[in-house]
């Protein structure tokens, strides 16, 4: 089962990923700094939740690419 996240966290995270897809990475610390600089969220807890959700979304998106790379290396 996954974690339950408020709709506000998901909405802000998706919006940031739409606007700045090239800036975010799978590194939580860098995403945390980017969220702080791109938004005016004063709450550290909310900022961290948004950065964590962005990190999670990007990690999930990269999983099929990593699997394909591993499979192609094994067949060679």
C-alpha positions as a Markdown table, in Angstrom:
| # | Residue | x | y | z |
|---|---|---|---|---|
| 1 | Unk | 0.0 | 0.0 | 0.0 |
| 2 | Unk | 1.1 | 3.5 | -0.7 |
| 3 | Unk | 1.1 | 6.6 | 1.5 |
| 4 | Unk | -1.9 | 8.8 | 1.8 |
| 5 | Unk | -1.1 | 12.3 | 0.7 |
| 6 | Unk | -3.3 | 15.4 | 0.8 |
| 7 | Unk | -4.7 | 16.6 | -2.5 |
| 8 | Unk | -2.9 | 19.9 | -2.0 |
| 9 | Unk | 0.5 | 18.2 | -2.0 |
| 10 | Unk | -0.3 | 16.2 | -5.1 |
| 11 | Unk | -1.7 | 19.2 | -7.0 |
| 12 | Unk | 1.3 | 21.5 | -6.2 |
| 13 | Unk | 3.8 | 18.7 | -7.0 |
| 14 | Unk | 2.2 | 17.9 | -10.4 |
| 15 | Unk | 2.0 | 21.6 | -11.3 |
| 16 | Unk | 5.7 | 22.1 | -10.5 |
| 17 | Unk | 6.6 | 19.1 | -12.6 |
| 18 | Unk | 4.6 | 20.4 | -15.5 |
| 19 | Unk | 6.2 | 23.9 | -15.3 |
| 20 | Unk | 9.8 | 22.8 | -14.6 |
| 21 | Unk | 10.3 | 19.1 | -15.6 |
| 22 | Unk | 14.0 | 19.5 | -16.4 |
| 23 | Unk | 14.9 | 21.1 | -13.0 |
| 24 | Unk | 13.8 | 18.2 | -10.7 |
| 25 | Unk | 15.8 | 15.0 | -10.1 |
| 26 | Unk | 15.4 | 11.9 | -8.0 |
| 27 | Unk | 17.5 | 13.6 | -5.3 |
| 28 | Unk | 15.2 | 14.7 | -2.4 |
| 29 | Unk | 17.6 | 17.3 | -1.0 |
| 30 | Unk | 17.9 | 19.1 | -4.4 |
| 31 | Unk | 14.2 | 18.9 | -4.9 |
| 32 | Unk | 13.6 | 20.4 | -1.4 |
| 33 | Unk | 15.7 | 23.4 | -2.3 |
| 34 | Unk | 14.0 | 23.8 | -5.6 |
| 35 | Unk | 10.5 | 23.7 | -4.1 |
| 36 | Unk | 11.6 | 26.3 | -1.5 |
| 37 | Unk | 12.9 | 28.6 | -4.2 |
| 38 | Unk | 10.0 | 28.1 | -6.7 |
| 39 | Unk | 7.1 | 28.5 | -4.2 |
| 40 | Unk | 6.3 | 30.7 | -1.3 |
| 41 | Unk | 5.5 | 27.8 | 1.1 |
| 42 | Unk | 6.6 | 28.8 | 4.6 |
| 43 | Unk | 5.9 | 25.4 | 6.2 |
| 44 | Unk | 8.9 | 23.1 | 6.2 |
| 45 | Unk | 6.7 | 20.1 | 6.6 |
| 46 | Unk | 4.6 | 20.9 | 3.6 |
| 47 | Unk | 7.7 | 21.8 | 1.5 |
| 48 | Unk | 9.2 | 18.4 | 2.4 |
| 49 | Unk | 6.1 | 16.5 | 1.5 |
| 50 | Unk | 5.9 | 18.1 | -1.9 |
| 51 | Unk | 9.6 | 17.5 | -2.6 |
| 52 | Unk | 9.2 | 13.9 | -1.4 |
| 53 | Unk | 6.2 | 13.3 | -3.7 |
| 54 | Unk | 8.1 | 14.8 | -6.7 |
| 55 | Unk | 11.0 | 12.5 | -5.9 |
| 56 | Unk | 8.7 | 9.5 | -5.7 |
| 57 | Unk | 7.0 | 10.4 | -9.0 |
| 58 | Unk | 10.3 | 10.7 | -10.8 |
| 59 | Unk | 11.7 | 7.5 | -9.3 |
| 60 | Unk | 8.6 | 5.6 | -10.5 |
| 61 | Unk | 8.9 | 7.2 | -14.0 |
| 62 | Unk | 12.5 | 6.1 | -14.3 |
| 63 | Unk | 12.0 | 2.5 | -13.2 |
| 64 | Unk | 11.0 | 1.1 | -16.6 |
| 65 | Unk | 14.0 | 2.8 | -18.3 |
| 66 | Unk | 16.4 | 1.2 | -15.8 |
| 67 | Unk | 14.8 | -2.2 | -16.3 |
| 68 | Unk | 15.1 | -1.9 | -20.1 |
| 69 | Unk | 18.8 | -1.0 | -19.7 |
| 70 | Unk | 19.5 | -3.9 | -17.4 |
| 71 | Unk | 17.7 | -6.4 | -19.8 |
| 72 | Unk | 19.6 | -5.1 | -22.8 |
| 73 | Unk | 23.0 | -5.5 | -21.0 |
| 74 | Unk | 22.1 | -9.0 | -20.0 |
| 75 | Unk | 21.3 | -10.1 | -23.6 |
| 76 | Unk | 24.5 | -8.8 | -25.0 |
